[in-house]
């Protein structure tokens, strides 16, 4: 084989190996992130590299890189001589995150109202109808999922990439707590009315009212969380325990 051809092949193989390594690291990161966000890895749970490597069928190097990224996301804490653990979000921090979301999602709602079209209106109304249906059935956790779907739809319709990126980063830290807030007395009915106001304003193309309605909604959630703290803190119960409470 000509030396130049051999060099070219080695370069190609090196690139393929680097790509495969990056894909493995990304896959490891996504798998661990999903486990944390869904609550499968509980707050304060120790994240031992050898255990994670075996449980998720990934190399320890990939686990180590994923943990560094998750620390940057605010989902993991790494401590000298103690290793890594899932970061616990306090009630106070959860309230602050909701307040920050109110400003950013208010902006996104404004943008969505300015860009809304017929398909977008139908999508938002379908999300709202689904939340109403689930609440009428007494399925609080299902309604909470529908709530999240509505917020996600509004973000997508906004087209504001920076706001979307920041909001998703904030949501990653508190998404597993969304099931707790709907259990606060009076929040389910209030949530439906607040979402209806948001959908109405966005659908009408009323940008100022859409922003104001979203801000009111999320500040109300933050206020309700401050006033109606759940015993043991917002991070005290698993989703399974909450499902039992909702029945």
N, C-alpha and C positions, 0 to 999 in steps of 0.2 A: 504493500500500500504506500502510496506517495506520502511523504511526511506532512505535506500541507493538508491532505485529506484526513490523515490520522489526527492531526491537531484540531481540524474542524469537527470531527466526530467526538473527540473528547470534550470539546466546548459544548456541543449539543447535549451530550450525556450529563455534563455538569449542570447545565441549565435545567434539564428534566429533573435531576435529583433535587435541585434547589426548589423548583416548583412543587414537587411532590412533598418536600418538607414543609413548605409554606401552607400547602393544603392540609397537611396533617395537623399542623399547629392551629390553623383556623378552625378545623373540625373539632379539635380538643377544646378550644376556647368556647365555641358555640355549645358544645355538649355540657361543659361545666357551667356556663352562664345560664343555660336553660334549667339545669338542675337547681341552681340557686334561686332563680326568679320564680320557679314553680314551687319552691319550698321543700323540694326533695332533700336538699342539703340545708338543714335548719340554721337559724342565726346562732352564732358562737360555735358552730360545729367545727372541729379541728379538721384541717385539710392536709392529710398526710400523703406525700407524693407517691409512696409505694402503694398505698391503699387505692388512691385514685387511678394510678396506672393500671392496676389489676381490674378495678371495677369498670373502668371506661375503655379498657383495651387500647391504651395509648402508651407511648414511651414516657419515661420520667422526664426527659428533656422537653417533650411537648407539654407535659403537665406543668412544668416549671415556667415555661414561657406563657402558658395560658393564665397561670396565677398572677404573673406580673401584669398582664393586660387587665385582668379582673380587679386587681388592686387599683389600677388607674381609673377604672370605671366606678370605683367606690363600692364594689360588692365584696371585696376581700380585704382583710387586714393581715399584713405580714410583719411579724415581730422577731427581733433578733433572739436567737437561741430557743424560740418557742414555736416557730413555724407559722403557718398560715391558718386563718379561720374565717368563716363567713361573718361579714360585718353586720352587727346589729344596729338597726335604725331606731332611735328613741322616738317617743311620742313628740317631743319638742322638734326634733329634726323633721319628722313626717309633716308636721304643721308647716314648717318653713318651706319644705319642698312643695306642698300644696299652694302656698302663697306665691312662690316663684312660678309655678305652673300657671297660676291665674293670669299673670302678666303675659307670659309667652303664649299661652293658648288663647288669650284674648286677642293678641295680634294675629294668630292663625285664623281665628274665627272671622276677624275683619277681612283678612285676605280671601278667605273662602267665600264670603258674601260678595266680594268684588268680582270673583271669578265664576260664581255659581251658574250652572246651566240646568237644563231639564233633567238630564241623567243624574246629576248631583243631587237635585231636590228629591228625586225618587229614592235615591240611596239613603239619604238622611231620614226621610219619612218612614222608610222600611225599618231602619234601626230603631227609631222611636216607637213604632208600632210593636216591634218585637219586645222592647223593654216593657211597654204597657201590658202586653199579653202575659209576660212572665210574672209581673207583679200581681196581676189579677189571679194568676194560678197559685200565688204564694211562694213562688220560686225566687227567693231573694238573691241567691248566689247566681242563678241564671240571669236575672235582671242585672246584676253587677257586671257579668260578662257582656251583656248587650250594651250597657253603659260604656264599657271600654271600647266596644266596636264603634259606637257613635263618635267617641273622641278620636279614634284612629281614622275614621272616615273624614272627619273635619280637617285633621292634619293633612291627609293626603290631598283633599280638595283645595287646601290653602296654597299648595305649591311653594311654600316658604321653606326652603331646604335647611337654612340655618336654624330656624325655630324648631323644625321637626327634629333635627339632630339633637338639640339641647333638651327638648322635651322627652325624647326617648331615653336620653341618659338619665334624666331625673326619674322617669317612670321605672327604669330598670331597678332602682333602689327601693321603690315602694309598691310595685305592681302586686307583690304577694300580700299586701295589706289592704287591697281594694275591697276584699271580702269582709273586712272588719267594719269599715265605716258604714256600710248599708245596714248593719245590725243596730246602729244607734237609733234610739226611738225617734220616729218622725222623719228620718232621712229618706226612706224609700219613696214616700208620697212627694216630699219636697224635691227630690232628685228628678222625678218624672216631670213635674211642673217646670223646673228650671231648664231641663233639656228641651221641653216643648218650646219655651221662649227662645232658646238658642236656635233651634231648627227654624222657627217661624222667621226670626230676624235674618238668618243666613239665606233662607229660601226667598225672602222678599228683596234681597240685595241691599239690606240696610246695614252697612258696614259698621257704623258707630254703635247701633243698638246690639249688633251681634257681639262686638267686643265687650260692651258693657254687660251683656247677659252672661257671657262666659266668665268674666271676672267675678260677677256676683255669685255664680254657681260655685266656683272653686274656693272663693273666700268663705262662702257659707259652709262648705264641707270642712274647711280648716277650723272655722269657729265651732262647728258641731263636734269635731274631734277634741278640741280643747275643753268644751263643756261636758262632753259625754264620754270621757275616757273609759275604756273597757278594763275590767279588773285584770291586774297583772301586766297592763301595758298592751299596746296594739300588736305586739309581736308574741303574745303569750300563748295563743291557741293555734292549732293546726287547722287546715281547711276542713279536715274530717270532723273536728270538734265543732266547727262552725256550722257544718251541714246538719249536725245533730241539733244545734241550737235553733236553726231556722225552721225545723219541722214543727 
